[in-house]
Amino acid sequence: MFNKDSGEKGKIEEVLRNSLEVEENQMREYLIAAERIHDDPELKERLENFAQGNAKRSKQLLDEISENQ
Protein backbone atom coordinates (compact mmCIF):
# COMPACT_ATOMS: atom_id res chain seq x y z
CA MET A 1 0.00 0.00 0.00
CA PHE A 2 2.69 2.50 1.00
CA ASN A 3 6.22 2.57 -0.30
CA LYS A 4 8.31 1.62 2.72
CA ASP A 5 11.30 3.47 1.27
CA SER A 6 9.47 6.79 1.37
CA GLY A 7 8.67 8.96 4.34
CA GLU A 8 5.27 7.28 4.54
CA LYS A 9 6.56 4.61 6.93
CA GLY A 10 7.62 7.27 9.43
CA LYS A 11 4.30 9.07 9.08
CA ILE A 12 2.37 5.87 9.66
CA GLU A 13 4.43 5.04 12.73
CA GLU A 14 3.78 8.54 14.09
CA VAL A 15 0.03 8.08 13.61
CA LEU A 16 0.18 4.69 15.34
CA ARG A 17 2.18 6.07 18.27
CA ASN A 18 -0.18 9.04 18.66
CA SER A 19 -3.15 6.67 18.59
CA LEU A 20 -1.48 4.50 21.21
CA GLU A 21 -1.03 7.50 23.48
CA VAL A 22 -4.69 8.45 23.09
CA GLU A 23 -5.85 4.89 23.85
CA GLU A 24 -3.64 4.64 26.94
CA ASN A 25 -4.84 8.02 28.24
CA GLN A 26 -8.48 7.09 27.72
CA MET A 27 -7.93 3.76 29.46
CA ARG A 28 -6.47 5.53 32.49
CA GLU A 29 -9.32 8.04 32.59
CA TYR A 30 -11.96 5.30 32.43
CA LEU A 31 -10.26 3.33 35.19
CA ILE A 32 -9.91 6.39 37.42
CA ALA A 33 -13.57 7.26 36.87
CA ALA A 34 -14.64 3.67 37.59
CA GLU A 35 -12.66 3.67 40.85
CA ARG A 36 -14.56 6.76 42.02
CA ILE A 37 -18.00 5.27 41.42
CA HIS A 38 -19.54 3.56 44.42
CA ASP A 39 -23.29 3.93 43.94
CA ASP A 40 -23.80 2.76 40.34
CA PRO A 41 -22.34 -0.70 39.68
CA GLU A 42 -23.62 -0.77 36.09
CA LEU A 43 -21.84 2.46 35.19
CA LYS A 44 -18.70 1.24 36.94
CA GLU A 45 -18.78 -1.97 34.90
CA ARG A 46 -19.33 -0.09 31.62
CA LEU A 47 -16.35 2.16 32.32
CA GLU A 48 -14.21 -0.88 33.12
CA ASN A 49 -15.36 -2.46 29.85
CA PHE A 50 -14.40 0.70 27.97
CA ALA A 51 -10.95 0.50 29.57
CA GLN A 52 -10.62 -3.13 28.49
CA GLY A 53 -11.44 -2.10 24.93
CA ASN A 54 -8.72 0.54 25.10
CA ALA A 55 -6.27 -2.05 26.42
CA LYS A 56 -7.03 -4.36 23.49
CA ARG A 57 -6.59 -1.56 20.96
CA SER A 58 -3.36 -0.52 22.68
CA LYS A 59 -2.03 -4.06 22.30
CA GLN A 60 -3.00 -4.09 18.63
CA LEU A 61 -1.27 -0.77 18.06
CA LEU A 62 1.88 -1.98 19.84
CA ASP A 63 1.88 -5.11 17.68
CA GLU A 64 1.47 -3.02 14.53
CA ILE A 65 4.30 -0.68 15.56
CA SER A 66 6.57 -3.67 16.24
CA GLU A 67 5.76 -5.29 12.90
CA ASN A 68 6.54 -2.13 10.97
CA GLN A 69 9.93 -1.36 12.48
RODO-527599 format. One line per 4 residues: number of its first residue (from 1); their letters; for each residue x negated, y negated, z negated of N, C-alpha, C. Coordinates in steps of 0.05 Angstrom, whole numbers, plus 5000, padded with zeros to 4 digits. Layout:
N
NUM	A	X Y Z X Y Z X Y Z | ...
//
This chain:
69
1	MFNK	4984 5024 5000 5000 5000 5000 4983 4975 5000 | 4964 4973 4981 4946 4950 4980 4918 4960 4987 | 4903 4942 5000 4876 4949 5006 4859 4946 4980 | 4849 4968 4971 4834 4968 4946 4808 4951 4947
5	DSGE	4799 4946 4972 4774 4931 4975 4779 4901 4972 | 4804 4893 4974 4811 4864 4973 4815 4856 4944 | 4821 4831 4940 4827 4821 4913 4853 4830 4902 | 4868 4845 4918 4895 4854 4909 4892 4873 4885
9	KGKI	4872 4889 4884 4869 4908 4861 4866 4892 4835 | 4851 4871 4835 4848 4855 4811 4873 4841 4804 | 4888 4832 4824 4914 4819 4818 4934 4838 4806 | 4934 4862 4817 4953 4883 4807 4946 4890 4778
13	EEVL	4920 4893 4773 4911 4899 4745 4919 4877 4726 | 4917 4852 4735 4924 4829 4718 4954 4830 4712 | 4970 4836 4732 4999 4838 4728 5005 4861 4708 | 4992 4884 4711 4996 4906 4693 4988 4899 4665
17	RNSL	4966 4886 4662 4956 4879 4635 4975 4858 4622 | 4985 4839 4637 5004 4819 4627 5030 4833 4618 | 5039 4852 4635 5063 4867 4628 5059 4883 4603 | 5036 4895 4600 5030 4910 4576 5031 4892 4551
21	EVEE	5020 4869 4553 5021 4850 4530 5049 4843 4523 | 5066 4838 4543 5094 4831 4538 5108 4854 4524 | 5104 4879 4535 5117 4902 4523 5109 4906 4494 | 5083 4903 4489 5073 4907 4461 5084 4886 4442
25	NQMR	5086 4861 4452 5097 4840 4435 5126 4844 4429 | 5141 4853 4450 5170 4858 4446 5173 4881 4426 | 5157 4902 4429 5159 4925 4411 5155 4916 4382 | 5134 4900 4377 5129 4889 4350 5153 4873 4340
29	EYLI	5164 4856 4357 5186 4839 4348 5211 4856 4341 | 5217 4876 4357 5239 4894 4351 5235 4909 4325 | 5211 4919 4321 5205 4933 4296 5207 4915 4272 | 5197 4891 4274 5198 4872 4252 5227 4866 4246
33	AAER	5243 4861 4266 5271 4855 4263 5286 4878 4250 | 5280 4903 4259 5293 4927 4248 5286 4930 4219 | 5261 4924 4211 5253 4927 4183 5269 4908 4165 | 5277 4885 4176 5291 4865 4160 5321 4870 4157
37	IHDD	5331 4889 4172 5360 4895 4172 5366 4916 4151 | 5384 4910 4133 5391 4929 4112 5421 4935 4111 | 5437 4918 4124 5466 4921 4121 5480 4930 4147 | 5464 4936 4168 5476 4945 4193 5459 4967 4205
41	PELK	5464 4992 4197 5447 5014 4206 5448 5018 4237 | 5470 5012 4249 5472 5015 4278 5454 4996 4293 | 5454 4971 4284 5437 4951 4296 5408 4958 4292 | 5401 4967 4268 5374 4975 4261 5365 4998 4280
45	ERLE	5382 5017 4284 5376 5039 4302 5372 5030 4331 | 5389 5012 4340 5387 5002 4368 5360 4987 4371 | 5353 4971 4352 5327 4957 4354 5304 4976 4354 | 5305 4997 4338 5284 5018 4338 5283 5032 4364
49	NFAQ	5307 5037 4377 5307 5049 4403 5295 5031 4424 | 5300 5005 4422 5288 4986 4441 5258 4988 4438 | 5248 4989 4413 5219 4990 4409 5207 5016 4420 | 5222 5038 4418 5212 5063 4430 5210 5060 4461
53	GNAK	5230 5047 4473 5229 5042 4501 5204 5026 4509 | 5198 5005 4493 5174 4989 4498 5149 5006 4495 | 5149 5024 4476 5125 5041 4472 5121 5059 4496 | 5143 5070 4507 5141 5087 4530 5130 5072 4554
57	RSKQ	5141 5048 4558 5132 5031 4581 5103 5023 4577 | 5095 5017 4552 5067 5010 4546 5049 5033 4554 | 5057 5058 4547 5041 5081 4554 5038 5084 4584 | 5060 5080 4598 5060 5082 4627 5042 5061 4639
61	LLDE	5043 5037 4629 5025 5015 4639 4996 5022 4633 | 4990 5032 4610 4962 5040 4603 4953 5061 4622 | 4970 5081 4628 4962 5102 4646 4957 5091 4674 | 4974 5073 4683 4971 5060 4709 4945 5044 4711
65	ISEN	4939 5029 4690 4914 5014 4689 4890 5032 4690 | 4891 5054 4675 4869 5073 4675 4865 5086 4703 | 4887 5093 4716 4885 5106 4742 4873 5087 4763 | 4877 5062 4760 4869 5043 4781 4842 5029 4775
69	Q	4828 5039 4756 4801 5027 4750 4780 5042 4765
//
